Amino acid sequence: MMIDPAILLQAYSIGVFPMADDRDAAEVYWVEPKQRAILPLDGFHLSRSLAKAIRRDPFRVTANRAFPDLLALCAQPAPDRPSTWINHEIESAYRHLHAIGYAHSVEVWEGEQLVGGLYGVALGRAFFGESMVSRRTDASKVALAWLVARLRYGGFTLLDCQFMTDHLHSMGAVEISQRDYLQLLGAAVGDAALGAGVGALGSGSGAAAELAFAPLAGRADAGSPFAPNVTVSGPLSGHAIVQLLTQMS
């Protein structure tokens, strides 16, 4: 049975999200951490080694091009993670959220092979990161760097990372209390159109997500440093992304 999308989005709007004990778990439970990890969008830590890797453009990076495949890759076991919290019910729910415009992905490719990326939920000016995956060195870090550039361009104010990890901490994530998180969350989702039933969800994630995740095209040197395309699906180079992240920090 799939989680009702209206209930799922209402849960995000009050700071709650679903998890399962493992891939084949029959039940889903709801989580509300007392300490919340967030990545301040003006505090992203771009190390010299990561900046060098991004400038080399070792990967092709896209957005919302292969959401189901990226989600399935996140759900696969790995040597450092023999199981996953993404059970089949959660996978179905997020595939549906993507179909109706609320869940988004950043995919990292090596040739035609999907080797990393991340996905999450956008609501108003908040992005709730759900999972990252890397099958090549720096693949998930590259995806996160591109995501931050996209969210900044779209006018997002909150990047929720849920739980702190050493990986996220090294990239600028901080841990805050649930009380402080709810204040940031309220400001970020205040304009989101949430009502009763699936019919109220027709507007999708909102204007910020439409701007951040739209497959824009154009030249990176037109007008402001963000215009017309801070976008992972457009022609913007890794060198330009490094410049944007450096200028905006």
N, C-alpha and C positions, 0 to 999 in steps of 0.2 A: 504494500500500500504506500503510495507516494505522499509525502508531507504536503499539506495544503499550501499553495504558494502565498496566499494572503496571510495565513498564520505565520509562515516563515519570515515574511518581510516585516510583519508587525513585531516579531521577536527581535529582529535586528534593530528595529527602531527603539527598543527599550534596553538593548545591550545584552541580548541572549542569542545563543546560536546552538545548532544541533551537533552531536557527535555520536559515534557508535564505538563499541569496544573492539571490534575487528571487522574485517571485510565481510564475513558471513554472519555477522550478528543479526538477530531477528528484530532487535529493538533499537530505538533511537532515544537518547536522553538529551536534556537541555542544560546548557552550561552558562554560568554567569560568574566569571572570575572576579575575585575580590581585588586582585592586582591585574591591571590590563597593560599589555604592551602596545605601544603605538610608535609609528615612525613619523616624527614631525617633518612635513614636506620641505621645510627650509633647513632641516638638519641632517639631510642625507649625507653620509660619509662616503665620498668618492676617493678611495685610496689611489695612490700612484699606480699600483699594479693593475687595478681594475680600470682606471682611466686609459692606461696603455692598451689593455685588452680590448676595450670598447673601440678605441681609435683604429685598431687593426681590422675591425669589422670581420671577426672570424665566423660570425653566424649571420644568418638571415633571420630577422625578427618580424613577426606579424602580430596583429591583434584581431581576435574574434574570427580567425580563419579556420581553426580546427579545435573548437571548444570541446566537443565530445572526446576527441583523441587525447587532448591535454588532460582532461579530467580523468580519463581511463589510465593515463600514464602516472598521474598522481596517486591513483588507487593501487598501483602495482607494488608488490613487495620489493625491497631493495636490501643489499647486504647490511646496511646500518638500520634497517627498519623492516623486520620480517613480517609485520602486519600493518594495518592501516585503520584509521577511524572512519574511512569513507566506505560505508556499506552500500549495498545495492539500492536501498531506499533513498539514501542521501544522494547517490549518483543520479538517480532518476529525478529527484527534486531539483538539482542544480542544472541538469540538462533542460528541464522545463523552464526554470528561471532565465536561462540563456535564451530560450526560444521566445519568451515574452519581453526580452530586453532588459533584464535586471542583472544577469550574471555575465561577466566578461573575462576574457583570457588574453594573455600575452604568450605567444609561442616562439620558441627558439629552435631554429633548424640548422642542421649541418647537411648541406645539399638538400635532398628530399626527405631526410630522416629527422623526425621530431626528437630533439635531445634535451629539452628542458622548457621551463616556463612557469607560469603561475595563473591562478584564477581567483576570482572573488566576486563579491556582490556590490553593486553601486546603488546608493539610495540618497537622493539629494546631493549634498556635497561631501558625503562620506563613502569611502571605499573600504570594504571589509575583506581583507585578504584571507583566503581560506587555505590554500596549500601551494607550495612551490616544489618543483622537482628539477633535478639536474642529473643528466647522464653524461655530461662532459664538464670538464673544469670550467668554472665561472659561468656556466649557462644560466643558472638561477639568479646569479648576481647581475648579469647583463639584463635579464628580464625585469628585475626589480628597478634597475636604473632607468630603463625605458618607461616603466610604469610611473615612477615618480615624475619624470618629465611630462608624461601625458596628464597626470592628475594636476600638476601645477598649471599646465596650459588650460585645463578645463575649469579651474577655479575651485578645486576641492580643498577642503580645510582639515580633513581627518583621514588618515590611513591607519586603520585598525589592524594590528598584527596578532591579536588575541593573546598568545603566550610568548614570553621572552625566551629566546634561544641565543647561544653564543654567536651564531651566524647573523641573526638580526641585530644583535647588540653591536657587532663589528661594523654594521652599516648605518648606525645612528639611531636605532630604536631605543626607547626609554620605557620605563615602567611607571605607571601612575595608579592612583587609587581608583576604585570603582566610582566614587563620588565625583572626582575630577573628570573621569572618562564620561560620565553621564552628562556633565555640563557641556563638554565638547560635542558629544553626540547630539544633544538636543539642538544646539546651534546649527549643526551640519545637516540634520534631517528635517528641520522645522518646516521647510517648504515642500517636502515630498508629499505627493498625493496618495495617501493611504486611507482606504475606507473598508467597508464590509464587503467581502466577496471578491471573486476574481474579476468581476466587471470593473471594479475600481482601479485595476492595475493596468489599464490600457495605455497609460501615458509612458510606461517604461521608467527607466532609472531617473530621468529628468534631464534638464538642459546641460548640466555640467558633464554628465556622462556622454551625451550626444556629441558635445564638443571634444571631449577627451578621447573617445574611442571611434569617432567617425573616420573612415578611410579617406583622409584628405590628400590633396595633391598640390603640387606647386613648387616654387623655388624657396629655399631656406633663407635667401638674402632679401626677401621682399618685406619692406616695412620693419616692424618690430622683430626682435630675435625669435619670437614665437610664431610669427605669421609667415606663410599661411599654414604651416604644417609641422607642428611638433607631434608626429605620429609614427608609430612603428610600422605602419603598413605603407607609408609613403617613401619618397626618395631621400629623406633626411639621413645623413651619414652618421656613423659612430663618432666621428670628430666633432660634428655639430652638436650631438647629444652631450658630449663632454663639455663643450663650451657653454651650453645652456645650463647644465647642472652646476658648473663652476660659477657662472654669473648670477645664478639665482640663490646660491647658498650664502 
